[in-house]
Amino acid sequence: MNFVLKNLSDSEINRIETFYQDFKVANNNTYIRFFAKTEYITVTVYSTNKVMFQGEDAKEEYDMWVNMLAYHEESTKTKTPNFKDYFYPSIGSDEVGTGDFFGPIIVCAYHLKQADVKTYKALNIKDSKRLSDDYILSLGEAIKEIGTYSLLTLHNDKYNQLIERGFNMNKIKAYLHNKAILNLLNKINGNPEIIMDQFTPEKNYFRYLNKEQHVCRNITFLTKAESRYASVALASILARYAFLKHFNVLSKQIGLTLPKGASLKVDEIAAKLIEERGEKCLYDIAKLNFKTFNKAKALLK
């Protein structure tokens, strides 16, 4: 969990930086003026005079500084980050596969650094829905070599097990996004802004995670974020790239070309597989709570 001190004075910021000087870690993020990491916490000082504590002892460390600085949350004013630039340095998080009967769900959190902006501009980064599969397969190879990312794949058997345990799609996505973001934050220095393509209201997102021990809360939720910020577009592209690669392997294993999405063609292929191999064969390759499953069985009758 994150604990944040906002709108501190320069003297208060200097006091915090001096205190953690021995634990300072270099970082290249232009929005971070100081970053320190101890065994139990990380301390990030932003150029906006905001200080964030994360880690096992973050709450205790935050409370200590509240007392030392006589800090009062109610007296501060929240500052809104400047999100006008499409190539805003940030972490973007997006998912694919949630509308496909066949194939896994893949979530990607991707870190776009200021130093790589020129490279991304040259690659014609845009919403993955506006790119062909062939171009995504080519582009994915490039962007996975440039930035740092966390890519999670929920295979169909695990998906069906979670559904049987009472999970719904949004709860599954919230869990995967949170895990991908936390994994990525552990790979990089600093704590850049995080932008997520919104699939559920913010309060519901955190309600789905109320039993998780570690939850990243410093997130900006935006609809159609993949068309508004390159970091989310990059996450979307890399997730789609991984989905396509996995889908091709799945088709080879089954011995026929599986169709994407959910359509009559998908219903017919599912019905053919049930007829030839039985319903159990779909457990490892499809999402059995989709209406497609019942439609396929109806076709056989």
N, C-alpha and C positions, 0 to 999 in steps of 0.2 A: 504494500500500500504506500501511496505517496503522501508526504506531509510537507506543506508549503508555507513559507513566510513571504509575504508580498510587500512591495513598495517600501523596502528598507532604505535607510539613508546611506550615503557613501561611507560614513564612519562605522555604521553597523556592518556593512558588507566587508569592510577592511578588517574588522574585528573577527568575523567568521573565517575569512581567508587566512588570517594569521594563525588562528587556532588550528586549522587543518593543513597548514603549510607542509608539514612533514609527510603528508599522505597525498600530496598533489600529483595528479596524473595529466600528462600532456593530452590535448585534444585540438582538433582542427576546425571545430564548429564555430563559425563566426558569431553565433548567438550566445555562446557560452564563454564567460570570462574566467571561470575557475571551476575545476573539477577535481574532487578528491575521493579516494576509495580506501576504506579501512576493511578490516576483516568482516565487520558486521553491517556497515552502512556505506552508501555513496552520497556525496554532497555535491550538488550542482548549483553554481551561481550563474544566473543568466544576466545578460547585458541590460535587462529591464529591471535589475535589482530585485529579482525574485530568487529565492533559495529553496531548493527541493531536497528533501531527505528521503532516501529509499533504503530498504533492506530490513534485516531482522530486528535491529534496534532503532529503526527510524522514528517510531513514536516517542521513545524515551529521549532521543537526541533532540527532536523537535520541541518537546516539553521543556527540556533544559534551556534551549535558546529563548523560548517564550518567557521564561522566568528571568533569564539573564538580561534580556533586552526590554523587559516590561512590555512585551508585544501584545497588542489588542487587535484581533482580527476584525472586529466591527468598525474600527477606525480607518481601515484601509479601503482603497478603491481598486476593483479588479481591472486589469488592463487586458484588452483584447489584442491578440497577436495580429500582425499585418499579414493577411493571407491573400494579397492581391496578385502575387506572382505565380503563374502556373508551375514554374520550376522552383517553388519555395522549398528550401532544404528542410526535409522532414522525413518521418517514417510514414509510409502509406500501408494500409492493410486491406486486402480484398480476398474474395473467395470465388471459386468456380465449381461447377458440377452439381449444384443444388437443384437444378431444373432438369437434370439428365437421369432417366431411369437406370441406364447402364453406367457403370463407372463410379469412381470414388468422389468424395468431396475434398478439394484441396484449398488450403488457405495459405496465403503468403503475406508476410510483413517485410517490406523492403525499405532500406535506408538510402535516401537520395542526399548526397553530400554536395555542398557548394562547389567543391573542387571539380566535380564531375558534370556540372551543368552543361558546359559547352559540348561535351561528348554526347549527352542525352539529346540535346537539341539537334545534333547532326543525324540522329537515328530516327527522327520523325516519330517520337513517342506520342501515342494517343490512346484513347479508350480501346481495349482489346476487342470490343464488340464491333468496332469499325475496321478491324484488320482481318485479313484472310488467315486461315489456319497455316498455310504454307509460310506466310510472312512471319507469323508468330513463332513458328518452329525455328526460323532463321534468327529472328530478333532475340528470342529467349536465350540462345547460345551466347549472344553478345552481352546482354545485360547481366547474366549470372556471373560473368567474369569481371564486371565493373564494380558493382555495389555489394554491400553486405546484406544478407537476407536470412529469413527463417521460413522454411517451407514445410508444411505439415500435410500429410495425406491420411485421410480416414477411409480405409478400405471398406468395401461393402459388408463384409461379415461383421466388422466392428460396428458399423452404422446400424445394421439390423439388430444387433444386440442392444445398442443404446435405445432404439425405438421400443424394443420389447421391455426395457426397464422403465419406460415412461417418459423418455426425452422427446421433445419435439425438435423440428428443424432449427428454429431460432436458438434454442438452448444449446444445441450441438455447435452451431456457428459461433455463438458467444464464447463457448469453452475453447474452441480452436483458435479464434482470434486472440483471446487473452494469452493463451500458451505461446502462440507464434510471436507476439509482441514481447513477452517476457524473455523468451529465448533470444530474440534479436538484441534487446537491451543489454543482455549479458555478454554479447559479442562486441559491442562498440563502447567507445568512450563518450560520456556525456548522456544527456537525456533530451534529444530533439523533440520538437512538437510531433504529435501523433495524429494522423488523420485517417478516419475509417469511413468506408462507404456504408452509410446507415441502412440497416435492414430491419431494425426494430427501434421503438422509442428508447432514448437513453436510460430512462428509469427501468425499463424492462430488461435491457442489456445487463445492467448491474444486478438486477434481481435474479437473473439466471445464474449469476456467479456468486450468490450470497454464501454458498458453502465452500467456496474455494479459499485456500489459505492465503494465496498471493494473487492480488488483482491489480492490474494497471488501470489507474483512473484518470490519468492526464491525457484524455482523448478528446479530439474534436470530431463529432459525428456530423456527416454531411450527406445529403442525398445526391446521387449522381457525381460523387466525389472523383470517380475515375476520369471524368471528362473535365474536371475543374483543377486537378492537381496531378502533376506528373508522378509524384511518389506513389499515389494510389494506382495510376495507370501502369506503372512499372510492376507493382505487386500483382495487378490483374493480368498483365501480359505473362509474367513468370508463372503464375498459378495456371493459366491457360496452357502454357507451354508444357508444364509438367503433366497436366490432365491429358493433353493430346498424346504425349509419349506413353503414358500409362494405358490409355485407351487402345493404342495400336498393339501394345503387348497383350492386352486382354482379348482383342479380336483374334490374334494369332493363337492364343491358348484355346479359345473356343472353336476355332476353325472356320469362322465366318466373319464378315465385316459387320460389326455392331453399329447400329445407327445412333446418333446423338439425340438429345432432347427427349420429348414425349410426344408421340404422334401415332397415327394409324400404322405406319410402317414399323414403329417400335413395338406396338401391340402385336403385330403379325409375327415379328421375329421372336418375341417373348413366347407367343403361343407355340411356335415351331419348336423352340427349345424345350418347353414343357412337354409337348407331345413326344419328342424324341428321347428326352433325358430325364423327365420328371421335374416336379416343382423345386426339389432340393438343389438342382443345378444353378438356380437363380440366386440362391442365398449369398454366394460369394462374388456375384458379378452385378447385382442389381439392388435397387432400393425397394423393398417389398411393401412398404406402406404407401407407395404411389398407386393411384387409380389404375395405372397401366397393368398392374399385376392381375386385378380382377377382370379388366377388359380382355386380357390375354386368355384367361380361363374361360370367359364367356364365349370367346371365338371358337373354342374347341367344342362347345356344346351345340 
